Amino acid sequence: MNLLKTIRKPFRYSFFNATFLIIGINLLVFLLTSMMNGLKGYLSLNVVAIYEHNMYWQFVTYMFVHGDFSHLFFNMLGLFFFGMGVERTIGSKEFLLIYFISGIFCGIFSYFIYLFSGGYFIFLMGASGAIYSLLLAYAVIFPRNRIYIWGILPIPAPLLVAIYAGIEIGSQLLSLQNGIAHMTHLAGFAVAWIYFMVRMGINPWKVWKDAYR
């Protein structure tokens, strides 16, 4: 009980635009990896690099590396739209905690998936695992908000989470778009769900059920 009390001790609310700070770091890393050969492989998450060469920083740095401008753009777009609302509501410190816990655990989960499936030559990169966590967080905090797909199709935030989860599960089972880490994305949802249950004492399913009762 004391441990749970400690885990759930809230931060004093503060807001300092951590979302923009993370976006700025991603942009800087993208510029550096574009100019410096080999840096992308040094910062991305790779089983051999971690297992044989003890490059444990990759569990954090892979979140700031992107394959190309399109990869960076869409991840930063998602981070901006979902991150800003979440950060303003729960505060910058809580936001950073859920972001980095999600990203790191997605990296650890992916590492073991690649280790046991023989994915030794895969280089995991991108913030999408953490951003999927923010999407779920957004849907829990704003369960009645609608997100406009392509600017015209309004979808309730919890339904969007369900749609994305279905797409990722289906894509993984059918081995579609092999360059996308579907299990990493699903791990992002799972980590955020556990985070709300353990850290905040909030059951996302109950929130959604009550919102649409």
C-alpha positions in Angstrom: 0.0 0.0 0.0 2.8 2.4 0.9 4.6 1.5 -2.4 1.4 2.3 -4.3 1.0 5.6 -2.5 4.6 6.5 -3.4 4.1 5.5 -7.1 0.9 7.7 -7.3 2.4 10.7 -5.5 1.6 13.5 -8.0 4.1 16.1 -9.3 3.4 19.8 -8.5 1.8 21.1 -11.7 4.1 23.0 -14.1 4.0 23.6 -17.8 7.1 24.5 -19.8 6.3 23.3 -23.4 8.1 19.9 -23.1 6.3 18.9 -26.3 8.1 21.6 -28.3 11.4 20.7 -26.6 11.1 17.1 -27.7 10.1 18.1 -31.2 13.2 20.4 -31.3 15.5 17.6 -30.2 14.1 15.3 -32.9 14.7 18.0 -35.5 18.2 18.5 -34.3 19.0 14.7 -34.3 17.5 14.4 -37.8 19.8 17.2 -39.1 22.9 15.6 -37.3 22.1 12.1 -38.7 21.7 13.6 -42.2 25.1 15.2 -42.0 27.1 12.6 -40.1 27.5 9.1 -41.6 27.1 6.3 -39.1 25.4 8.4 -36.4 22.0 6.9 -37.3 23.2 3.4 -36.7 24.9 4.5 -33.5 21.7 5.9 -32.0 19.1 3.5 -33.4 18.2 0.4 -31.4 19.9 -2.7 -32.7 20.1 -6.1 -30.9 23.8 -6.8 -31.8 24.9 -3.3 -30.7 23.2 -3.7 -27.3 23.9 -7.4 -26.7 27.5 -7.6 -27.8 28.7 -4.0 -27.5 26.7 -2.8 -24.4 25.2 0.3 -26.2 22.4 0.6 -23.7 21.8 4.3 -24.5 20.0 3.1 -27.6 16.9 2.3 -25.5 16.5 6.1 -25.2 18.2 7.5 -28.3 16.2 5.4 -30.8 13.2 7.6 -30.0 14.9 10.6 -31.5 16.1 9.0 -34.8 14.0 8.9 -38.0 14.6 7.2 -41.3 13.6 10.1 -43.6 11.7 13.4 -43.5 8.3 11.8 -44.0 8.9 9.5 -41.0 9.9 12.6 -38.9 7.1 14.8 -40.1 4.2 12.4 -39.3 5.6 11.5 -36.0 6.1 15.1 -35.0 2.6 15.9 -36.2 1.2 13.2 -34.0 3.4 14.4 -31.1 2.2 18.0 -31.5 -1.6 17.2 -31.8 -1.7 14.6 -29.0 1.2 15.8 -26.9 0.1 19.4 -26.4 -3.3 18.5 -25.0 -2.0 15.8 -22.7 0.9 18.0 -21.4 -1.4 21.0 -20.7 -3.7 18.7 -18.7 -1.3 16.6 -16.6 1.6 19.0 -16.5 5.0 18.8 -18.2 6.7 16.6 -15.6 4.0 13.9 -15.8 4.0 14.2 -19.6 7.8 13.6 -19.7 7.4 10.7 -17.4 4.8 8.9 -19.4 6.6 9.8 -22.7 10.0 8.4 -21.7 8.6 5.4 -19.7 6.6 4.5 -22.8 9.4 5.0 -25.2 12.0 3.1 -23.1 9.7 0.1 -22.4 8.7 0.0 -26.1 12.4 -0.2 -26.9 13.0 -3.0 -24.3 10.0 -4.9 -25.6 11.1 -4.6 -29.2 14.7 -5.6 -28.3 13.5 -8.9 -26.9 11.1 -9.5 -29.8 14.1 -9.0 -32.2 16.5 -11.0 -30.0 14.3 -14.1 -30.0 13.0 -13.8 -33.5 16.4 -13.4 -35.1 16.0 -9.7 -36.1 19.7 -9.0 -35.5 20.0 -6.7 -38.5 16.9 -4.5 -37.7 17.6 -1.0 -36.6 14.6 0.3 -34.7 14.1 4.1 -34.9 11.4 6.6 -34.4 9.1 8.1 -31.7 6.0 6.2 -32.8 5.9 3.9 -29.8 5.8 6.8 -27.3 3.3 8.7 -29.6 0.9 5.7 -29.6 1.1 6.0 -25.8 0.2 9.6 -26.0 -2.7 8.8 -28.4 -4.1 6.5 -25.7 -3.5 9.0 -23.0 -5.3 11.7 -25.1 -8.3 9.3 -25.5 -8.4 8.7 -21.7 -8.1 12.4 -20.8 -10.5 13.6 -23.6 -12.8 10.6 -24.2 -15.4 12.7 -25.9 -13.1 14.6 -28.2 -13.4 13.8 -31.9 -10.3 13.7 -34.2 -10.8 14.6 -37.8 -9.2 12.2 -40.1 -8.0 14.0 -43.3 -9.7 17.0 -41.8 -13.2 15.8 -42.6 -14.0 12.5 -40.9 -14.7 12.9 -37.2 -13.8 9.9 -35.1 -14.1 9.7 -31.2 -10.6 9.5 -29.7 -11.3 6.0 -28.0 -12.6 4.6 -31.3 -9.4 5.9 -33.0 -7.3 3.9 -30.5 -9.4 0.8 -31.2 -9.0 1.3 -35.0 -5.2 1.8 -34.8 -4.9 -1.2 -32.5 -6.9 -3.3 -35.0 -4.8 -2.1 -37.9 -1.5 -2.9 -36.0 -2.7 -6.4 -35.0 -4.0 -7.2 -38.5 -0.8 -5.8 -40.1 1.4 -7.9 -37.7 -0.6 -11.1 -38.4 -0.6 -10.5 -42.2 3.0 -9.3 -42.2 2.0 -6.1 -44.0 4.4 -3.1 -44.3 7.4 -5.0 -42.9 9.4 -1.8 -42.2 6.9 -0.7 -39.5 7.3 -2.0 -36.0 3.7 -3.1 -35.4 4.5 -4.8 -32.1 6.3 -1.6 -30.9 3.2 0.4 -31.6 1.0 -2.1 -29.7 3.4 -2.0 -26.8 3.0 1.8 -26.7 -0.8 1.3 -26.2 -0.1 -1.4 -23.5 2.4 0.7 -21.6 0.1 3.7 -21.5 -2.8 1.6 -20.3 -0.7 0.1 -17.5 0.7 3.6 -16.7 -2.9 4.9 -16.1 -3.8 1.9 -14.0 -0.7 1.9 -11.8 0.5 5.5 -11.7 -2.9 7.3 -11.8 -5.3 4.7 -10.6 -7.5 5.2 -13.7 -9.0 2.4 -15.7 -9.2 3.6 -19.3 -12.0 1.1 -20.2 -14.1 2.5 -17.3 -13.5 6.1 -18.5 -14.6 5.3 -22.0 -17.6 3.2 -20.8 -18.8 6.1 -18.6 -18.2 8.7 -21.3 -20.5 6.9 -23.7 -23.0 5.5 -21.3 
